């Protein structure tokens, strides 16, 4: 496995400066945002798909700093009930696929999206319980009439352009947010649908990342290295469905932390070991969203932890048997 980073952390810097800094920390791969929620500060498909010189310069920078690109990320909601927003998100995802083709990549990362509760809805409706029966009816409509048809169509486009791995980040607020929903969409659409596995979103839902790893197996396409710390006192008082602002850390049930500050090294060693058990050998891409740490300290501390955690060499023969 290789040590990577999601470059949106340094969207305030030009790509060259960001790469220079990442290289100094020993990072080997970059996950680059190219639209949607991550923005496109380091890779704007509207430019790179239409300007061969700009594309060559982009490729040259990646090569100059000896980096691999782990994935292009374009997190968005392509099934948003607002048709204009859905269209814009769909264009972002399709452009990411076209850019991946130009770069010789076979995967992108995004969200599954979440529709509204009927054709005329204005806002997404994330359903989390089956009763009253209205909610089950909404779920059936969302999945059967919107979500599955959208992704079936998108996969045809992706495969035509050499992209056969679409990593969905399992995130509350979207239809794919846990193990069962990830596997449900994969079964309905095809093996091109998999997970951009982010333990942080699972931890605060009360899930065990290792159990999810074993359930998903080869459906894991990409991995985010991001941690979460549960506040047992706030959780005991209000549960995990917390809508307080992220900046209100002391009152929240959980907050995102840099790797090693939510759970210890042994916890992360278990995650890495189980990733290897199911055959994953790609990247751990650091996504730094720790509001208690600066950009530099949060990233550098995560790097330090992961260097002790990553398994980088191939498996050996059992010489002791």
Residue pairs with C-beta under 8 A, 6 or more apart in sequence:
1 272
1 275
1 276
1 280
1 281
1 282
1 283
1 284
1 310
1 311
1 312
2 28
2 29
2 68
2 70
2 282
2 283
2 284
2 310
2 312
3 26
3 27
3 28
3 29
3 283
3 284
3 286
3 303
3 306
3 307
3 310
4 27
4 28
4 29
4 30
4 31
4 70
4 283
4 284
4 285
4 286
5 22
5 27
5 29
5 30
5 31
5 285
5 286
5 288
5 299
6 30
6 31
6 33
6 38
6 73
6 224
6 285
6 286
6 287
6 288
7 15
7 18
7 22
7 30
7 31
7 32
7 33
7 42
8 33
8 38
8 39
8 41
8 42
8 73
9 286
9 287
9 288
9 295
9 299
10 17
10 18
10 21
10 22
10 295
11 33
11 39
11 41
11 42
12 41
13 21
15 41
15 42
15 43
15 58
15 61
16 61
18 42
19 30
19 61
19 62
19 64
19 65
19 67
20 65
22 30
22 65
22 67
23 65
23 66
23 67
25 299
25 300
25 303
26 303
26 307
27 67
27 286
27 303
28 67
28 68
28 283
29 67
29 68
29 69
29 70
29 283
29 285
30 62
30 67
30 68
30 69
30 70
31 69
31 70
31 71
31 72
31 73
31 109
31 222
31 283
31 285
32 42
32 43
32 69
32 71
32 72
32 73
33 39
33 40
33 41
33 42
33 43
33 72
33 73
33 74
34 40
34 42
34 43
34 44
34 45
34 72
34 73
34 74
34 92
34 95
34 96
34 99
35 44
35 45
35 74
35 76
35 92
35 95
35 96
36 73
36 74
36 75
36 76
36 89
36 92
36 93
36 110
37 75
37 76
38 73
38 74
38 75
40 46
43 58
43 72
43 99
45 92
45 95
45 96
45 98
45 99
46 95
47 54
48 54
48 55
48 58
48 99
48 102
49 55
49 95
49 98
49 99
49 102
55 102
59 103
62 68
62 69
68 283
69 103
69 105
70 222
70 282
70 283
70 285
71 105
71 107
71 108
71 109
71 167
71 196
71 221
71 222
71 285
72 96
72 99
72 100
72 103
72 105
72 107
72 108
72 109
73 96
73 108
73 109
73 110
73 196
74 92
74 93
74 95
74 96
74 108
74 109
74 110
75 109
75 110
75 111
75 169
76 88
76 89
76 92
76 93
76 110
76 111
76 113
77 85
77 86
77 89
77 111
77 113
77 114
77 124
77 174
78 86
78 89
78 90
78 93
78 110
78 113
78 150
78 154
79 86
79 112
79 113
79 114
79 115
79 146
79 147
79 150
79 175
80 86
80 89
80 113
80 114
80 115
80 124
81 115
81 116
81 120
81 121
81 122
81 123
81 124
82 122
82 123
86 113
89 113
90 154
93 108
93 110
93 154
94 154
94 157
96 108
96 110
97 108
97 157
97 158
97 161
97 163
98 161
100 106
100 107
100 108
100 161
100 162
100 163
101 161
101 162
101 163
104 162
105 163
106 162
106 163
106 164
106 165
107 163
107 164
107 165
107 166
107 167
107 221
107 222
108 158
108 163
108 165
108 166
108 167
109 166
109 167
109 168
109 169
109 196
109 221
109 222
110 166
110 167
110 168
110 169
110 196
111 168
111 169
111 171
111 174
111 176
112 147
112 151
112 168
112 174
112 175
112 176
112 181
112 185
113 124
113 147
113 150
113 174
113 175
114 124
114 125
114 126
114 142
114 173
114 174
114 175
115 121
115 124
115 125
115 141
115 142
115 146
115 147
115 175
116 122
116 123
116 124
116 125
117 125
117 127
117 138
117 141
117 142
118 138
118 141
124 173
125 138
125 142
126 172
126 173
126 174
126 175
126 177
127 135
127 138
127 139
127 142
129 135
130 136
130 139
142 175
143 175
143 184
143 188
147 175
147 185
148 185
148 188
148 189
151 166
151 185
151 188
151 189
151 193
152 188
152 189
152 190
154 166
155 166
155 189
155 190
155 192
155 193
158 164
158 166
158 192
159 192
163 192
164 192
165 192
165 194
165 221
165 222
166 192
166 193
166 194
166 221
167 194
167 195
167 196
167 221
167 222
168 176
168 182
168 185
168 193
168 194
168 195
168 196
169 195
169 196
169 198
169 201
169 224
170 176
170 177
170 178
170 179
170 181
170 182
170 195
170 197
170 198
170 201
170 202
171 177
171 198
171 201
172 201
172 205
175 181
175 185
176 182
176 185
177 201
177 205
178 202
178 205
178 207
178 212
179 207
179 211
179 212
179 215
179 216
182 193
182 194
182 195
182 216
182 219
183 215
183 216
183 219
185 193
186 193
186 194
186 219
191 219
193 219
194 216
194 218
194 219
194 220
194 221
195 216
195 219
195 220
195 221
195 222
196 221
196 222
196 223
196 224
197 209
197 212
197 213
197 216
197 220
197 222
197 223
197 224
198 223
198 224
198 226
198 287
199 209
199 224
199 226
199 227
199 228
199 271
200 224
200 226
200 227
200 228
200 256
200 262
200 287
200 289
201 228
202 208
202 209
202 212
203 209
203 227
203 228
203 230
203 254
203 262
203 263
204 228
204 230
204 240
204 253
204 254
205 240
206 240
209 271
210 270
210 271
210 274
213 220
213 271
213 274
213 275
213 277
213 278
213 280
214 274
214 277
214 278
216 278
217 278
217 279
218 278
218 279
220 275
220 278
220 280
221 282
222 282
222 283
222 285
223 275
223 280
223 282
223 283
223 284
223 285
224 284
224 285
224 286
224 287
225 259
225 284
225 285
225 286
225 287
225 302
225 306
226 256
226 258
226 259
226 286
226 287
226 288
226 289
227 256
227 257
227 258
227 259
227 260
227 261
227 262
227 263
227 290
228 254
228 255
228 256
228 257
228 262
229 254
229 255
229 257
229 261
229 262
229 263
230 240
230 253
230 254
230 262
231 252
231 253
231 254
231 255
234 242
234 251
234 252
234 253
235 253
235 254
238 253
239 253
240 253
240 254
242 252
242 253
242 254
244 251
244 252
246 252
246 255
246 256
246 291
247 291
249 255
249 291
249 292
255 290
255 291
255 292
256 262
256 289
256 290
256 291
257 290
257 292
258 288
258 290
258 293
258 298
258 299
258 301
258 302
258 305
259 268
259 286
259 301
259 302
259 305
259 306
259 309
260 268
260 301
260 302
260 304
260 305
261 290
261 292
261 293
261 301
265 305
265 308
265 309
268 305
268 306
268 309
269 309
272 284
272 309
272 310
272 311
273 311
276 311
276 315
284 306
284 310
286 299
286 302
286 303
286 306
288 295
288 298
288 299
288 302
290 298
293 301
